[in-house]
Amino acid sequence: MDQKYEIVRRIMLATNKIDGVYYLFGKKCGINENTLAFFYALADGKPHSQKEISDEWIIPRTTINSIVKTMLARGSIQFCSEHHTKEKAIVLTETGKEYADKYLTDIYLAEEKAISRTLQKFKPEFVAALEEFSDCLHEEFQEIFQYEKEQIKHEQF
């Protein structure tokens, strides 16, 4: 258990450092980390719903909704009808692309250099392993949350 704990601790520290550098970058540029993640999500050029962004990037829906309202008012995003679901899809406008590029260009450059250096030492499979760990951890926490919900239901009666 101690070795596994130490491995998980190292992963947590590494992911916190990753989150931290994006947070600090955003702060230095005057953009909050959720707005930065929102633009990063949309920068792939594909339409995304608010729900998709919220779920994939683990940003509260109320926060995404606030960002959407602000970015609509600025003309940075627009709704499109390409998505065939109940949810409206969002895409960047030309203004939004320029705004996103202003921040993302430096991020992409730093990411490219960092991943190149990392891949000199490790195989690309490390990403799949990290994704698998992330998915498994998410499932385990979902079970805990479900258990807690069940406990609360039973305690009310």
Sine and cosine of phi, psi and omega as CSV:
sin_phi,cos_phi,sin_psi,cos_psi,sin_omega,cos_omega
0.00,0.00,-0.62,0.78,-0.04,-1.00
-0.89,0.45,-0.65,0.76,0.00,-1.00
-0.92,0.39,-0.68,0.74,0.03,-1.00
-0.90,0.43,-0.65,0.76,0.04,-1.00
-0.86,0.51,-0.70,0.71,-0.03,-1.00
-0.91,0.42,-0.62,0.79,0.04,-1.00
-0.90,0.44,-0.73,0.68,0.01,-1.00
-0.89,0.45,-0.66,0.75,0.03,-1.00
-0.86,0.50,-0.69,0.73,0.04,-1.00
-0.89,0.45,-0.64,0.77,0.05,-1.00
-0.90,0.44,-0.70,0.72,0.02,-1.00
-0.87,0.49,-0.71,0.71,0.01,-1.00
-0.88,0.47,-0.67,0.74,0.01,-1.00
-0.91,0.42,-0.70,0.72,-0.01,-1.00
-0.94,0.35,-0.57,0.82,0.08,-1.00
-0.91,0.41,-0.61,0.79,0.05,-1.00
-0.90,0.43,-0.68,0.73,0.03,-1.00
-0.87,0.49,-0.77,0.63,0.05,-1.00
-0.83,0.55,-0.65,0.76,-0.04,-1.00
-0.90,0.44,-0.65,0.76,-0.01,-1.00
-0.93,0.38,-0.58,0.81,0.07,-1.00
-0.93,0.37,-0.66,0.75,0.05,-1.00
-0.86,0.50,-0.75,0.66,-0.03,-1.00
-0.91,0.41,-0.60,0.80,0.06,-1.00
-0.88,0.48,-0.75,0.66,0.02,-1.00
-0.87,0.50,-0.71,0.71,-0.01,-1.00
-0.87,0.49,-0.69,0.72,0.01,-1.00
-0.89,0.46,-0.54,0.84,-0.01,-1.00
-1.00,0.02,-0.11,0.99,0.01,-1.00
0.99,0.14,0.45,0.90,0.01,-1.00
-0.78,-0.63,0.72,-0.70,-0.04,-1.00
-0.97,0.24,0.35,-0.94,-0.13,-0.99
-0.89,0.45,-0.53,0.85,0.02,-1.00
-0.95,0.32,-0.61,0.79,0.06,-1.00
-0.92,0.38,-0.64,0.77,0.06,-1.00
-0.88,0.48,-0.72,0.70,0.03,-1.00
-0.90,0.44,-0.61,0.79,0.03,-1.00
-0.86,0.51,-0.75,0.66,0.02,-1.00
-0.92,0.40,-0.60,0.80,0.04,-1.00
-0.88,0.48,-0.69,0.73,0.00,-1.00
-0.88,0.48,-0.66,0.76,-0.05,-1.00
-0.99,0.14,-0.28,0.96,-0.10,-1.00
-0.93,0.36,-0.15,0.99,0.05,-1.00
-0.97,0.25,-0.07,1.00,0.06,-1.00
0.99,0.13,-0.02,1.00,-0.01,-1.00
-0.99,-0.13,0.49,-0.87,0.09,-1.00
-0.95,0.30,0.64,-0.77,0.02,-1.00
-0.70,-0.71,0.59,-0.80,0.10,-0.99
-1.00,0.09,0.30,-0.95,0.06,-1.00
-0.86,0.50,-0.64,0.77,0.01,-1.00
-0.88,0.47,-0.71,0.70,0.02,-1.00
-0.85,0.53,-0.74,0.67,-0.02,-1.00
-0.89,0.45,-0.70,0.72,0.01,-1.00
-0.87,0.50,-0.74,0.67,-0.04,-1.00
-0.93,0.36,-0.72,0.70,-0.07,-1.00
-0.95,0.32,-0.61,0.79,-0.10,-1.00
-0.98,-0.19,0.00,1.00,0.02,-1.00
0.78,0.62,0.82,0.57,0.09,-1.00
-0.90,-0.45,0.77,-0.64,-0.02,-1.00
-0.80,0.60,0.62,-0.79,-0.02,-1.00
-0.86,0.51,-0.57,0.82,0.02,-1.00
-0.90,0.43,-0.60,0.80,0.04,-1.00
-0.92,0.39,-0.71,0.71,0.04,-1.00
-0.87,0.50,-0.69,0.73,0.00,-1.00
-0.87,0.50,-0.67,0.75,0.03,-1.00
-0.90,0.43,-0.67,0.74,0.03,-1.00
-0.89,0.46,-0.69,0.73,0.00,-1.00
-0.87,0.50,-0.73,0.69,0.01,-1.00
-0.85,0.52,-0.71,0.70,0.00,-1.00
-0.90,0.44,-0.71,0.70,-0.06,-1.00
-0.95,0.30,-0.50,0.86,0.11,-0.99
-0.91,0.43,-0.71,0.70,-0.01,-1.00
-0.89,0.46,-0.55,0.84,0.01,-1.00
-0.99,0.14,-0.19,0.98,-0.03,-1.00
0.98,0.19,0.34,0.94,-0.03,-1.00
-1.00,0.08,-0.41,0.91,0.01,-1.00
-0.71,-0.70,0.25,-0.97,0.12,-0.99
-0.52,-0.85,0.38,-0.93,0.09,-1.00
-1.00,0.09,0.56,-0.83,0.07,-1.00
-0.77,-0.64,0.33,-0.94,-0.06,-1.00
-0.97,-0.24,0.24,0.97,0.00,-1.00
-0.92,0.40,-0.49,0.87,-0.03,-1.00
-0.97,0.23,0.77,-0.63,-0.02,-1.00
-0.98,-0.19,0.85,0.53,0.05,-1.00
-0.70,-0.72,0.02,-1.00,0.04,-1.00
-0.92,0.38,-0.52,0.85,-0.04,-1.00
-0.98,0.19,0.65,-0.76,0.10,-1.00
-0.97,0.25,0.65,-0.76,0.03,-1.00
-1.00,-0.03,0.49,-0.87,-0.03,-1.00
-0.90,-0.43,0.63,-0.78,0.14,-0.99
-0.70,-0.72,0.36,-0.93,0.08,-1.00
-0.97,0.24,0.63,-0.78,0.17,-0.99
-0.99,0.13,0.06,-1.00,0.07,-1.00
-0.87,0.50,-0.65,0.76,0.06,-1.00
-0.88,0.47,-0.68,0.74,0.02,-1.00
-0.90,0.43,-0.63,0.78,0.03,-1.00
-0.90,0.44,-0.66,0.75,0.03,-1.00
-0.90,0.44,-0.69,0.72,0.01,-1.00
-0.88,0.47,-0.73,0.69,0.00,-1.00
-0.90,0.43,-0.69,0.72,-0.01,-1.00
-0.87,0.49,-0.55,0.84,0.01,-1.00
-0.81,0.58,-0.61,0.79,-0.03,-1.00
-0.99,-0.15,-0.65,0.76,-0.16,-0.99
-0.96,0.27,-0.43,0.90,0.00,-1.00
-0.85,0.53,-0.73,0.68,0.03,-1.00
-0.92,0.40,-0.62,0.78,0.02,-1.00
-0.89,0.45,-0.75,0.67,-0.01,-1.00
-0.87,0.49,-0.62,0.79,0.01,-1.00
-0.90,0.43,-0.73,0.68,0.03,-1.00
-0.88,0.47,-0.68,0.73,0.01,-1.00
-0.89,0.46,-0.69,0.73,-0.01,-1.00
-0.87,0.49,-0.71,0.70,0.01,-1.00
-0.91,0.41,-0.69,0.73,-0.03,-1.00
-0.91,0.42,-0.69,0.72,-0.03,-1.00
-0.94,0.33,-0.56,0.83,0.05,-1.00
-0.89,0.46,-0.70,0.71,0.03,-1.00
-0.90,0.43,-0.64,0.77,0.00,-1.00
-0.91,0.41,-0.67,0.74,-0.04,-1.00
-0.95,0.32,-0.25,0.97,0.13,-0.99
-0.94,0.33,-0.44,0.90,-0.03,-1.00
-0.98,-0.21,-0.53,0.85,-0.12,-0.99
-0.79,-0.62,0.43,-0.90,0.05,-1.00
-0.96,0.27,0.45,-0.89,0.01,-1.00
-0.87,0.49,-0.29,0.96,-0.01,-1.00
-0.90,0.45,-0.28,0.96,0.01,-1.00
-0.87,0.49,-0.49,0.87,0.01,-1.00
-0.92,0.38,-0.70,0.71,0.03,-1.00
-0.88,0.47,-0.63,0.78,0.03,-1.00
-0.91,0.42,-0.67,0.74,0.02,-1.00
-0.91,0.41,-0.65,0.76,0.06,-1.00
-0.89,0.45,-0.66,0.75,0.02,-1.00
-0.89,0.45,-0.72,0.70,0.04,-1.00
-0.86,0.50,-0.70,0.71,0.01,-1.00
-0.86,0.51,-0.72,0.69,0.02,-1.00
-0.90,0.44,-0.70,0.71,0.01,-1.00
-0.90,0.44,-0.67,0.74,0.02,-1.00
-0.90,0.44,-0.67,0.75,0.05,-1.00
-0.86,0.50,-0.71,0.71,0.02,-1.00
-0.88,0.47,-0.68,0.73,0.00,-1.00
-0.90,0.44,-0.65,0.76,0.04,-1.00
-0.93,0.36,-0.58,0.82,0.06,-1.00
-0.88,0.48,-0.64,0.77,0.04,-1.00
-0.90,0.44,-0.66,0.75,0.04,-1.00
-0.88,0.47,-0.72,0.70,-0.01,-1.00
-0.89,0.47,-0.66,0.75,0.01,-1.00
-0.91,0.42,-0.67,0.74,0.03,-1.00
-0.87,0.50,-0.70,0.71,0.01,-1.00
-0.90,0.44,-0.63,0.78,0.05,-1.00
-0.88,0.47,-0.69,0.73,0.01,-1.00
-0.90,0.44,-0.66,0.75,0.02,-1.00
-0.87,0.49,-0.69,0.73,-0.01,-1.00
-0.90,0.44,-0.67,0.74,0.02,-1.00
-0.86,0.50,-0.71,0.71,-0.04,-1.00
-0.94,0.35,-0.56,0.83,-0.02,-1.00
-0.95,0.32,-0.41,0.91,-0.04,-1.00
-0.96,0.28,-0.34,0.94,-0.04,-1.00
-0.99,-0.14,0.00,0.00,0.00,0.00
